[in-house]
Amino acid sequence: MRQTNPAAPLAAALLLALCAPALAQKSTADGIAEYREMLQDGNPAELFEMKGEELWKQKRGPKNASLERCDLGKGPGVVKGAFVELPRYFADTNKVQDLESRLLTCMQNQQGLDAAKIAATPFGKDEQKNMEGLVAWVSSQSRGMKLALPQSHAKEKQMYEVGKRMFYLRGGPHDFACASCHGADDKRIRLQDLPNLTKAKGAAEGFGSWPAYRVSSGELWSMQRRLNDCFRQQRFPYPGYASDVTVALGVFMGVNGQGGMSTAPAIKR
């Protein structure tokens, strides 16, 4: 008769107990990934894209002009491939600008709209809703392309260093930094995997998927709005819309994610 080691069932149970957290974590992450994939086919961001394309071509503002001559970095009116090279330096403003701040420049210079007034408008209101459509459409024209933020100009390099300092800056009542959540591998919050923005893969996934449609709020969020919410969670004062600090953080993330693929506008929980 075959003898059974009495300790074997106990050892097996102990091994299963030790592996359970890892198995649960993997299944949760996989489940969220599957959920996003199912939603992607009917991503409501497509509606914002359609609105953005219309706004790009529509004559608006005191100057009754469209944005079709707006230079996003690849020449007047060229949209395809522009998003994956932003933020970047622009000689006409002598500044490093991201998509939102560059659109504000074009809206003011070409259409006569008040950029400062738009920047001060709460998210989801008035001209900010138009901005959501524009960033959705412009980003969609580079979907599937690789991030290729330039770092040849001195101000581009400077903004990367500023963004790096801001990323690691701790403060507020909880002594948080961006790095507290996004500076290491295998971190999660509310079942949500947090990308490590200091590494290429995580930075590409994090930076390259915004703007995105937020299922939880039923709205499309630009990178500016996403960063604004990060500051809120850190209990920091809100940064100014399209301010240098937000642009610098965009440079830091985008450069770290060089070579990764843009999936924007994506869909988030």
Backbone as CSV, one residue per row, in Angstrom:
resi,resn,N_x,N_y,N_z,CA_x,CA_y,CA_z,C_x,C_y,C_z
1,MET,0.847,-1.199,0.000,0.000,0.000,0.000,0.881,1.247,0.000
2,ARG,0.557,2.248,-0.881,1.377,3.473,-1.000,1.183,4.344,0.225
3,GLN,2.298,4.806,0.808,2.230,5.655,1.991,2.198,7.127,1.582
4,THR,1.454,7.922,2.332,1.326,9.365,2.062,2.021,10.150,3.155
5,ASN,2.818,11.099,2.771,3.498,11.946,3.742,2.455,12.828,4.426
6,PRO,2.267,12.709,5.724,1.226,13.493,6.409,1.470,14.992,6.345
7,ALA,2.715,15.397,6.090,3.024,16.827,6.042,2.724,17.440,4.680
8,ALA,2.510,16.576,3.655,2.314,17.074,2.291,1.098,17.973,2.154
9,PRO,-0.097,17.558,2.656,-1.262,18.462,2.525,-1.039,19.807,3.194
10,LEU,-0.369,19.798,4.346,-0.107,21.045,5.053,0.822,21.939,4.252
11,ALA,1.855,21.310,3.653,2.808,22.085,2.848,2.122,22.697,1.627
12,ALA,1.235,21.906,1.010,0.524,22.401,-0.168,-0.390,23.570,0.191
13,ALA,-1.061,23.427,1.330,-1.945,24.506,1.773,-1.159,25.772,2.083
14,LEU,0.014,25.595,2.695,0.860,26.744,3.025,1.357,27.430,1.758
15,LEU,1.746,26.637,0.752,2.228,27.195,-0.509,1.123,27.987,-1.202
16,LEU,-0.101,27.436,-1.179,-1.229,28.120,-1.804,-1.518,29.443,-1.108
17,ALA,-1.418,29.418,0.221,-1.677,30.643,0.984,-0.644,31.711,0.669
18,LEU,0.611,31.293,0.514,1.662,32.257,0.204,1.510,32.828,-1.193
19,CYS,1.010,32.013,-2.122,0.883,32.465,-3.514,-0.397,33.252,-3.766
20,ALA,-1.373,33.107,-2.864,-2.689,33.713,-3.093,-2.640,35.204,-3.368
21,PRO,-1.870,36.026,-2.580,-1.843,37.466,-2.863,-1.329,37.787,-4.258
22,ALA,-0.276,37.071,-4.702,0.283,37.321,-6.028,-0.714,36.949,-7.119
23,LEU,-1.406,35.789,-6.897,-2.397,35.363,-7.873,-3.552,36.344,-7.941
24,ALA,-3.978,36.830,-6.775,-5.081,37.790,-6.733,-4.710,39.091,-7.413
25,GLN,-3.460,39.544,-7.178,-3.011,40.788,-7.783,-2.977,40.664,-9.301
26,LYS,-2.475,39.548,-9.783,-2.394,39.344,-11.220,-3.784,39.307,-11.836
27,SER,-4.700,38.586,-11.199,-6.032,38.468,-11.757,-6.770,39.805,-11.755
28,THR,-6.542,40.629,-10.715,-7.163,41.951,-10.664,-6.648,42.839,-11.786
29,ALA,-5.328,42.851,-11.962,-4.724,43.656,-13.032,-5.202,43.192,-14.397
30,ASP,-5.253,41.867,-14.579,-5.721,41.329,-15.856,-7.181,41.681,-16.093
31,GLY,-7.975,41.639,-15.015,-9.394,41.957,-15.136,-9.616,43.395,-15.566
32,ILE,-8.858,44.322,-14.982,-8.973,45.731,-15.357,-8.546,45.942,-16.801
33,ALA,-7.471,45.238,-17.206,-7.000,45.348,-18.591,-8.058,44.841,-19.574
34,GLU,-8.713,43.730,-19.229,-9.765,43.183,-20.084,-10.954,44.131,-20.147
35,TYR,-11.272,44.745,-19.006,-12.383,45.708,-18.936,-12.130,46.877,-19.875
36,ARG,-10.895,47.397,-19.847,-10.554,48.523,-20.718,-10.620,48.116,-22.185
37,GLU,-10.143,46.903,-22.473,-10.128,46.446,-23.855,-11.544,46.320,-24.403
38,MET,-12.466,45.840,-23.570,-13.851,45.717,-23.999,-14.463,47.095,-24.276
39,LEU,-14.127,48.070,-23.426,-14.686,49.404,-23.589,-14.093,50.147,-24.780
40,GLN,-12.851,49.808,-25.144,-12.133,50.566,-26.159,-12.864,50.560,-27.495
41,ASP,-13.550,49.467,-27.810,-14.252,49.386,-29.091,-15.335,50.454,-29.211
42,GLY,-15.929,50.818,-28.082,-16.962,51.854,-28.106,-16.547,53.062,-27.303
43,ASN,-15.282,53.438,-27.405,-14.746,54.549,-26.621,-15.472,55.857,-26.969
44,PRO,-16.177,56.449,-25.987,-16.895,57.708,-26.259,-15.978,58.851,-26.665
45,ALA,-14.656,58.685,-26.501,-13.726,59.728,-26.930,-13.882,60.030,-28.414
46,GLU,-14.414,59.058,-29.171,-14.608,59.272,-30.604,-15.554,60.440,-30.868
47,LEU,-16.527,60.634,-29.984,-17.455,61.752,-30.135,-16.733,63.083,-29.944
48,PHE,-15.792,63.102,-28.981,-14.996,64.305,-28.749,-14.062,64.563,-29.937
49,GLU,-13.548,63.494,-30.523,-12.680,63.629,-31.697,-13.431,64.304,-32.846
50,MET,-14.662,63.859,-33.069,-15.475,64.433,-34.148,-15.724,65.921,-33.906
51,LYS,-16.024,66.254,-32.656,-16.253,67.661,-32.324,-14.975,68.462,-32.520
52,GLY,-13.839,67.893,-32.128,-12.562,68.585,-32.257,-12.189,68.864,-33.699
53,GLU,-12.449,67.911,-34.579,-12.144,68.132,-36.000,-12.995,69.257,-36.563
54,GLU,-14.261,69.305,-36.159,-15.139,70.382,-36.607,-14.645,71.734,-36.114
55,LEU,-14.221,71.776,-34.826,-13.740,73.032,-34.253,-12.445,73.488,-34.928
56,TRP,-11.599,72.548,-35.319,-10.340,72.877,-35.986,-10.596,73.612,-37.301
57,LYS,-11.642,73.212,-37.994,-11.938,73.760,-39.308,-12.930,74.920,-39.270
58,GLN,-13.590,75.103,-38.123,-14.641,76.126,-38.014,-14.065,77.521,-37.816
59,LYS,-14.619,78.493,-38.508,-14.217,79.886,-38.329,-14.894,80.425,-37.078
60,ARG,-14.076,80.890,-36.124,-14.607,81.345,-34.846,-13.855,82.572,-34.363
61,GLY,-14.405,83.174,-33.297,-13.727,84.282,-32.636,-13.869,85.607,-33.358
62,PRO,-13.335,86.663,-32.738,-13.406,88.010,-33.331,-12.770,88.104,-34.714
63,LYS,-11.795,87.249,-34.999,-11.135,87.289,-36.298,-11.807,86.390,-37.323
64,ASN,-12.845,85.657,-36.906,-13.586,84.769,-37.799,-12.635,83.888,-38.607
65,ALA,-11.794,83.186,-37.891,-10.785,82.339,-38.543,-10.805,80.940,-37.937
66,SER,-10.316,79.981,-38.713,-10.199,78.604,-38.231,-8.806,78.405,-37.639
67,LEU,-8.555,77.184,-37.174,-7.240,76.843,-36.642,-6.395,76.081,-37.660
68,GLU,-6.824,76.096,-38.893,-6.162,75.275,-39.912,-4.755,75.752,-40.264
69,ARG,-4.356,76.920,-39.779,-2.975,77.389,-39.976,-2.181,77.336,-38.677
70,CYS,-2.746,76.704,-37.673,-2.054,76.581,-36.387,-0.837,75.670,-36.534
71,ASP,0.294,76.135,-36.047,1.535,75.366,-36.112,1.737,74.643,-34.784
72,LEU,1.585,73.329,-34.810,1.767,72.508,-33.605,3.170,71.912,-33.522
73,GLY,4.057,72.428,-34.376,5.446,71.984,-34.326,5.960,71.360,-35.596
74,LYS,5.041,71.006,-36.502,5.458,70.367,-37.744,5.086,71.206,-38.965
75,GLY,4.767,72.462,-38.706,4.399,73.364,-39.781,2.937,73.745,-39.701
76,PRO,2.548,74.903,-40.268,1.169,75.373,-40.201,0.175,74.338,-40.737
77,GLY,-0.783,73.997,-39.907,-1.846,73.097,-40.330,-1.541,71.619,-40.266
78,VAL,-0.284,71.251,-40.006,0.078,69.829,-39.965,-0.256,69.264,-38.589
79,VAL,-1.159,68.288,-38.566,-1.608,67.702,-37.308,-1.022,66.309,-37.093
80,LYS,-0.972,65.520,-38.135,-0.493,64.148,-38.008,0.949,64.116,-37.488
81,GLY,1.164,63.401,-36.419,2.501,63.252,-35.854,2.915,64.358,-34.906
82,ALA,2.087,65.402,-34.784,2.463,66.531,-33.930,2.357,66.170,-32.450
83,PHE,1.324,65.427,-32.083,1.067,65.148,-30.671,2.214,64.400,-30.000
84,VAL,2.828,63.467,-30.709,3.882,62.640,-30.093,5.205,63.399,-29.967
85,GLU,5.245,64.649,-30.444,6.448,65.471,-30.307,6.210,66.658,-29.373
86,LEU,5.128,66.606,-28.620,4.796,67.664,-27.667,4.871,67.135,-26.239
87,PRO,5.336,68.012,-25.305,5.726,69.418,-25.412,7.064,69.599,-26.146
88,ARG,7.220,70.772,-26.756,8.438,71.122,-27.465,8.608,72.642,-27.461
89,TYR,9.787,73.094,-27.887,10.084,74.532,-27.925,9.506,75.146,-29.195
90,PHE,8.904,76.350,-29.035,8.377,77.119,-30.159,9.054,78.482,-30.175
91,ALA,9.657,78.820,-31.294,10.409,80.073,-31.403,9.511,81.302,-31.308
92,ASP,8.271,81.223,-31.816,7.418,82.412,-31.830,6.973,82.837,-30.433
93,THR,6.930,81.914,-29.500,6.589,82.258,-28.118,7.810,82.204,-27.207
94,ASN,8.914,81.662,-27.734,10.144,81.474,-26.960,9.882,80.657,-25.688
95,LYS,9.002,79.659,-25.842,8.623,78.825,-24.708,8.488,77.366,-25.140
96,VAL,8.623,76.489,-24.172,8.273,75.079,-24.381,6.781,74.957,-24.078
97,GLN,6.024,74.419,-25.029,4.573,74.329,-24.876,4.086,72.902,-25.110
98,ASP,3.037,72.536,-24.357,2.362,71.276,-24.609,1.196,71.540,-25.556
99,LEU,0.397,70.519,-25.814,-0.691,70.683,-26.771,-1.676,71.760,-26.339
100,GLU,-2.093,71.736,-25.066,-3.094,72.683,-24.606,-2.593,74.120,-24.659
101,SER,-1.377,74.354,-24.171,-0.857,75.725,-24.178,-0.612,76.218,-25.603
102,ARG,-0.244,75.297,-26.492,-0.030,75.700,-27.881,-1.360,76.035,-28.555
103,LEU,-2.381,75.260,-28.268,-3.703,75.557,-28.811,-4.204,76.914,-28.325
104,LEU,-3.933,77.233,-27.068,-4.322,78.545,-26.548,-3.647,79.664,-27.339
105,THR,-2.374,79.478,-27.663,-1.643,80.469,-28.454,-2.302,80.664,-29.816
106,CYS,-2.652,79.567,-30.470,-3.274,79.654,-31.790,-4.670,80.254,-31.707
107,MET,-5.419,79.891,-30.679,-6.771,80.421,-30.529,-6.752,81.931,-30.314
108,GLN,-5.736,82.408,-29.614,-5.630,83.849,-29.376,-5.096,84.583,-30.605
109,ASN,-4.002,84.078,-31.165,-3.356,84.784,-32.273,-4.148,84.702,-33.573
110,GLN,-4.747,83.566,-33.843,-5.409,83.381,-35.125,-6.907,83.669,-35.075
111,GLN,-7.538,83.396,-33.931,-8.985,83.589,-33.852,-9.395,84.793,-33.010
112,GLY,-8.438,85.334,-32.254,-8.750,86.501,-31.434,-9.442,86.168,-30.129
113,LEU,-9.459,84.897,-29.757,-10.063,84.501,-28.482,-9.129,84.854,-27.336
114,ASP,-9.674,85.002,-26.149,-8.907,85.393,-24.968,-8.324,84.154,-24.300
115,ALA,-7.029,83.911,-24.497,-6.386,82.717,-23.961,-6.410,82.686,-22.437
116,ALA,-6.201,83.841,-21.822,-6.193,83.907,-20.357,-7.565,83.560,-19.788
117,LYS,-8.605,84.014,-20.457,-9.967,83.726,-20.001,-10.279,82.237,-20.133
118,ILE,-9.852,81.639,-21.236,-10.075,80.203,-21.434,-9.319,79.400,-20.381
119,ALA,-8.072,79.806,-20.111,-7.251,79.098,-19.126,-7.851,79.178,-17.734
120,ALA,-8.574,80.259,-17.455,-9.168,80.450,-16.124,-10.534,79.797,-15.995
121,THR,-11.065,79.269,-17.095,-12.391,78.645,-17.078,-12.313,77.262,-16.442
122,PRO,-13.242,76.914,-15.561,-13.232,75.584,-14.932,-13.327,74.472,-15.976
123,PHE,-12.743,73.323,-15.673,-12.817,72.186,-16.578,-14.273,71.814,-16.837
124,GLY,-14.553,71.441,-18.088,-15.894,71.003,-18.445,-16.878,72.124,-18.706
125,LYS,-16.407,73.376,-18.718,-17.286,74.518,-18.917,-16.887,75.308,-20.170
126,ASP,-17.851,75.830,-20.872,-17.664,76.802,-21.959,-16.529,76.403,-22.908
127,GLU,-15.537,77.294,-23.082,-14.460,77.030,-24.039,-13.585,75.845,-23.629
128,GLN,-13.584,75.490,-22.346,-12.827,74.307,-21.941,-13.410,73.043,-22.562
129,LYS,-14.713,73.018,-22.788,-15.321,71.873,-23.459,-14.845,71.790,-24.905
130,ASN,-14.665,72.940,-25.532,-14.121,72.950,-26.887,-12.672,72.475,-26.887
131,MET,-11.925,72.867,-25.858,-10.540,72.421,-25.751,-10.463,70.898,-25.640
132,GLU,-11.405,70.300,-24.919,-11.437,68.840,-24.782,-11.570,68.177,-26.151
133,GLY,-12.445,68.724,-26.978,-12.614,68.173,-28.307,-11.365,68.327,-29.160
134,LEU,-10.740,69.475,-29.068,-9.534,69.726,-29.869,-8.387,68.794,-29.477
135,VAL,-8.168,68.622,-28.176,-7.055,67.746,-27.765,-7.357,66.289,-28.114
136,ALA,-8.638,65.913,-28.078,-9.005,64.548,-28.450,-8.699,64.299,-29.922
137,TRP,-9.083,65.256,-30.780,-8.872,65.052,-32.215,-7.388,65.104,-32.580
138,VAL,-6.690,66.106,-32.079,-5.262,66.232,-32.412,-4.493,64.994,-31.957
139,SER,-4.754,64.527,-30.748,-4.034,63.347,-30.249,-4.375,62.101,-31.059
140,SER,-5.627,62.009,-31.514,-6.030,60.825,-32.288,-5.284,60.724,-33.606
141,GLN,-4.825,61.838,-34.126,-4.098,61.850,-35.401,-2.680,61.297,-35.276
142,SER,-2.260,61.011,-34.039,-0.940,60.406,-33.818,-1.066,59.064,-33.109
143,ARG,-2.286,58.539,-33.002,-2.475,57.265,-32.313,-1.677,56.161,-33.022
144,GLY,-0.944,55.386,-32.226,-0.129,54.313,-32.774,1.279,54.731,-33.145
145,MET,1.553,56.021,-33.080,2.900,56.515,-33.384,3.745,56.555,-32.114
146,LYS,5.050,56.575,-32.271,5.959,56.533,-31.134,6.247,57.930,-30.582
147,LEU,6.318,58.010,-29.256,6.666,59.271,-28.616,8.075,59.676,-29.019
148,ALA,8.217,60.931,-29.419,9.520,61.405,-29.916,9.711,62.872,-29.547
149,LEU,9.631,63.173,-28.265,9.771,64.554,-27.806,11.190,65.052,-28.052
150,PRO,11.355,66.213,-28.693,12.699,66.737,-28.950,13.357,67.239,-27.670
151,GLN,14.671,67.103,-27.623,15.454,67.594,-26.493,16.712,68.296,-26.996
152,SER,16.608,68.913,-28.164,17.773,69.565,-28.760,17.948,71.001,-28.288
153,HIS,16.852,71.678,-27.954,16.929,73.072,-27.529,17.223,73.148,-26.027
154,ALA,17.971,74.194,-25.649,18.350,74.352,-24.238,17.125,74.449,-23.325
155,LYS,16.076,75.106,-23.803,14.885,75.255,-22.961,14.129,73.940,-22.810
156,GLU,14.223,73.068,-23.806,13.608,71.743,-23.685,14.328,70.924,-22.623
157,LYS,15.643,71.009,-22.622,16.423,70.298,-21.612,16.164,70.875,-20.221
158,GLN,16.057,72.195,-20.157,15.785,72.851,-18.877,14.428,72.419,-18.325
159,MET,13.422,72.347,-19.196,12.092,71.955,-18.743,12.071,70.505,-18.264
160,TYR,12.879,69.667,-18.863,12.959,68.278,-18.383,13.487,68.257,-16.949
161,GLU,14.519,69.045,-16.683,15.099,69.080,-15.339,14.125,69.681,-14.331
162,VAL,13.371,70.705,-14.749,12.352,71.284,-13.870,11.273,70.243,-13.566
163,GLY,10.841,69.532,-14.604,9.835,68.498,-14.419,10.320,67.394,-13.502
164,LYS,11.591,67.041,-13.616,12.172,66.007,-12.753,12.161,66.455,-11.296
165,ARG,12.516,67.702,-11.049,12.507,68.224,-9.677,11.091,68.262,-9.111
166,MET,10.141,68.669,-9.949,8.755,68.706,-9.498,8.233,67.300,-9.207
167,PHE,8.665,66.335,-9.993,8.212,64.955,-9.816,8.619,64.413,-8.445
168,TYR,9.798,64.810,-7.984,10.312,64.296,-6.706,10.078,65.252,-5.532
169,LEU,9.475,66.410,-5.809,9.238,67.389,-4.749,8.166,66.895,-3.787
170,ARG,8.512,66.785,-2.509,7.554,66.353,-1.491,7.019,67.581,-0.758
171,GLY,5.738,67.527,-0.432,5.145,68.655,0.271,3.689,68.385,0.576
172,GLY,3.003,69.420,1.075,1.598,69.274,1.413,1.408,68.577,2.748
173,PRO,0.185,68.487,3.225,-0.093,67.903,4.543,0.256,66.426,4.654
174,HIS,0.349,65.722,3.512,0.687,64.298,3.541,2.126,64.034,3.108
175,ASP,2.891,65.108,2.853,4.290,64.971,2.428,4.397,64.055,1.206
176,PHE,3.525,64.296,0.221,3.494,63.498,-0.992,4.324,64.147,-2.095
177,ALA,4.761,63.324,-3.025,5.344,63.768,-4.290,4.710,62.947,-5.392
178,CYS,4.885,63.361,-6.619,4.438,62.520,-7.734,5.081,61.141,-7.621
179,ALA,6.349,61.141,-7.182,7.095,59.893,-7.057,6.530,58.972,-5.991
180,SER,5.743,59.499,-5.070,5.159,58.657,-4.025,4.271,57.571,-4.627
181,CYS,3.594,57.915,-5.697,2.711,56.954,-6.367,3.317,56.390,-7.653
182,HIS,4.150,57.181,-8.322,4.613,56.804,-9.661,6.130,56.706,-9.782
183,GLY,6.811,56.430,-8.661,8.265,56.373,-8.712,8.853,54.999,-8.494
184,ALA,8.019,53.957,-8.460,8.503,52.596,-8.238,7.573,51.611,-8.926
185,ASP,8.049,50.395,-9.116,7.252,49.352,-9.755,6.225,48.767,-8.783
186,ASP,5.195,48.154,-9.360,4.221,47.336,-8.616,3.482,48.104,-7.530
187,LYS,3.078,49.330,-7.831,2.252,50.084,-6.890,0.833,50.158,-7.430
188,ARG,-0.127,50.171,-6.492,-1.529,50.223,-6.886,-2.295,51.098,-5.912
189,ILE,-3.430,51.619,-6.389,-4.335,52.368,-5.526,-5.758,52.076,-6.000
190,ARG,-6.620,51.682,-5.079,-8.011,51.331,-5.410,-8.075,50.364,-6.589
191,LEU,-7.297,49.277,-6.503,-7.237,48.231,-7.525,-6.644,48.714,-8.849
192,GLN,-6.120,49.937,-8.858,-5.589,50.524,-10.079,-4.072,50.421,-10.087
193,ASP,-3.516,49.801,-11.139,-2.063,49.760,-11.283,-1.545,51.166,-11.559
194,LEU,-0.469,51.527,-10.897,0.134,52.851,-11.073,1.422,52.704,-11.880
195,PRO,1.491,53.322,-13.061,2.706,53.185,-13.874,3.904,53.862,-13.215
196,ASN,5.056,53.241,-13.347,6.302,53.834,-12.881,6.775,54.815,-13.950
197,LEU,6.594,56.104,-13.696,6.872,57.122,-14.710,8.359,57.440,-14.857
198,THR,9.191,56.779,-14.071,10.634,56.986,-14.201,11.252,56.014,-15.203
199,LYS,10.475,55.027,-15.635,10.961,54.034,-16.583,10.214,54.163,-17.905
200,ALA,10.862,53.724,-18.962,10.326,53.923,-20.313,8.938,53.324,-20.489
201,LYS,8.747,52.089,-20.089,7.464,51.419,-20.299,6.338,52.124,-19.536
202,GLY,6.579,52.384,-18.262,5.557,53.031,-17.453,5.266,54.444,-17.905
203,ALA,6.315,55.183,-18.275,6.125,56.567,-18.725,5.343,56.608,-20.037
204,ALA,5.642,55.666,-20.941,4.921,55.617,-22.209,3.451,55.281,-21.981
205,GLU,3.187,54.340,-21.082,1.805,53.958,-20.795,1.050,55.093,-20.099
206,GLY,1.721,55.760,-19.173,1.074,56.833,-18.431,0.889,58.089,-19.252
207,PHE,1.960,58.563,-19.862,1.909,59.810,-20.621,1.189,59.625,-21.955
208,GLY,1.424,58.501,-22.605,0.910,58.292,-23.961,-0.550,57.925,-24.051
209,SER,-1.237,57.822,-22.912,-2.652,57.448,-22.940,-3.587,58.605,-22.583
210,TRP,-3.018,59.792,-22.365,-3.831,60.984,-22.090,-3.697,61.966,-23.236
211,PRO,-4.805,62.603,-23.665,-6.129,62.649,-23.045,-6.836,61.300,-23.088
212,ALA,-7.835,61.174,-22.193,-8.569,59.920,-22.100,-9.996,60.190,-21.636
213,TYR,-10.882,59.296,-22.026,-12.266,59.380,-21.558,-12.369,58.668,-20.216
214,ARG,-12.854,59.377,-19.183,-13.012,58.808,-17.851,-14.433,58.272,-17.686
215,VAL,-14.552,56.955,-17.592,-15.872,56.329,-17.442,-16.533,56.797,-16.151
216,SER,-15.732,56.935,-15.096,-16.273,57.288,-13.785,-16.908,58.680,-13.757
217,SER,-16.421,59.578,-14.599,-16.958,60.940,-14.614,-17.757,61.242,-15.872
218,GLY,-17.653,60.365,-16.874,-18.370,60.599,-18.120,-17.839,61.778,-18.894
219,GLU,-16.543,62.081,-18.734,-15.942,63.243,-19.400,-14.595,62.861,-20.006
220,LEU,-14.160,63.672,-20.944,-12.828,63.488,-21.492,-11.861,64.399,-20.743
221,TRP,-10.783,63.819,-20.249,-9.787,64.571,-19.483,-8.530,64.757,-20.310
222,SER,-8.073,65.987,-20.375,-6.788,66.280,-21.007,-5.669,65.998,-20.009
223,MET,-4.437,66.047,-20.465,-3.307,65.879,-19.548,-3.298,66.982,-18.503
224,GLN,-3.686,68.186,-18.898,-3.747,69.284,-17.939,-4.711,68.954,-16.797
225,ARG,-5.847,68.412,-17.137,-6.835,68.067,-16.102,-6.342,66.902,-15.254
226,ARG,-5.663,65.963,-15.873,-5.139,64.817,-15.122,-4.103,65.277,-14.101
227,LEU,-3.205,66.150,-14.513,-2.199,66.661,-13.586,-2.844,67.491,-12.489
228,ASN,-3.865,68.244,-12.863,-4.584,69.038,-11.877,-5.147,68.140,-10.773
229,ASP,-5.672,66.988,-11.168,-6.240,66.067,-10.191,-5.158,65.423,-9.329
230,CYS,-3.978,65.220,-9.912,-2.852,64.694,-9.113,-2.474,65.681,-8.010
231,PHE,-2.436,66.958,-8.356,-2.125,67.974,-7.350,-3.201,67.992,-6.265
232,ARG,-4.451,67.787,-6.668,-5.546,67.740,-5.690,-5.333,66.586,-4.708
233,GLN,-4.953,65.429,-5.233,-4.765,64.275,-4.377,-3.542,64.432,-3.462
234,GLN,-2.580,65.227,-3.900,-1.434,65.528,-3.045,-1.760,66.606,-2.011
235,ARG,-2.964,67.195,-2.131,-3.391,68.310,-1.282,-2.539,69.548,-1.530
236,PHE,-2.054,69.677,-2.777,-1.338,70.876,-3.203,-2.349,71.870,-3.773
237,PRO,-2.011,73.145,-3.834,-2.857,74.098,-4.565,-2.894,73.713,-6.045
238,TYR,-4.011,73.974,-6.703,-4.108,73.666,-8.124,-3.104,74.496,-8.920
239,PRO,-2.413,73.881,-9.873,-1.529,74.672,-10.745,-2.356,75.445,-11.763
240,GLY,-1.779,76.486,-12.317,-2.469,77.221,-13.368,-2.595,76.367,-14.616
241,TYR,-3.706,76.504,-15.319,-3.917,75.738,-16.548,-2.845,76.113,-17.570
242,ALA,-2.186,75.096,-18.114,-1.126,75.285,-19.109,0.066,76.063,-18.552
243,SER,0.261,75.974,-17.238,1.383,76.666,-16.598,2.688,75.922,-16.869
244,ASP,3.805,76.589,-16.591,5.116,75.984,-16.836,5.309,74.697,-16.040
245,VAL,4.758,74.645,-14.824,4.968,73.449,-14.002,4.294,72.239,-14.623
246,THR,3.096,72.407,-15.174,2.422,71.273,-15.802,3.118,70.872,-17.099
247,VAL,3.579,71.858,-17.850,4.303,71.565,-19.086,5.599,70.831,-18.770
248,ALA,6.298,71.268,-17.727,7.559,70.632,-17.336,7.346,69.174,-16.939
249,LEU,6.281,68.892,-16.205,5.976,67.504,-15.846,5.666,66.681,-17.088
250,GLY,4.999,67.303,-18.066,4.741,66.614,-19.319,6.022,66.280,-20.060
251,VAL,6.969,67.211,-20.067,8.262,66.956,-20.698,8.973,65.799,-20.004
252,PHE,8.978,65.807,-18.686,9.644,64.749,-17.920,9.056,63.377,-18.249
253,MET,7.743,63.280,-18.251,7.102,61.994,-18.530,7.298,61.573,-19.984
254,GLY,7.097,62.528,-20.896,7.184,62.205,-22.309,8.570,61.784,-22.742
255,VAL,9.588,62.467,-22.240,10.966,62.106,-22.587,11.319,60.745,-21.994
256,ASN,10.867,60.489,-20.774,11.126,59.179,-20.166,10.470,58.056,-20.960
257,GLY,9.362,58.378,-21.623,8.640,57.360,-22.390,9.019,57.297,-23.857
258,GLN,10.127,57.943,-24.236,10.544,57.984,-25.644,10.517,56.592,-26.268
259,GLY,9.942,56.513,-27.465,9.897,55.243,-28.187,8.647,54.436,-27.911
260,GLY,7.916,54.786,-26.827,6.673,54.096,-26.536,5.556,54.587,-27.437
261,MET,4.483,53.841,-27.520,3.405,54.158,-28.450,2.318,55.005,-27.792
262,SER,1.841,55.989,-28.529,0.722,56.805,-28.058,-0.589,56.066,-28.331
263,THR,-1.432,55.965,-27.314,-2.742,55.322,-27.453,-3.880,56.320,-27.251
264,ALA,-3.539,57.587,-27.130,-4.538,58.624,-26.842,-5.402,58.925,-28.069
265,PRO,-6.661,59.306,-27.831,-7.318,59.327,-26.519,-7.754,57.931,-26.097
266,ALA,-7.317,57.530,-24.923,-7.626,56.206,-24.404,-8.913,56.241,-23.587
267,ILE,-9.173,55.166,-22.869,-10.336,55.109,-21.996,-9.866,54.621,-20.637
268,LYS,-10.340,55.284,-19.591,-9.936,54.963,-18.222,-11.172,54.693,-17.383
269,ARG,-10.939,54.109,-16.222,-12.065,53.755,-15.355,-12.766,55.016,-14.844
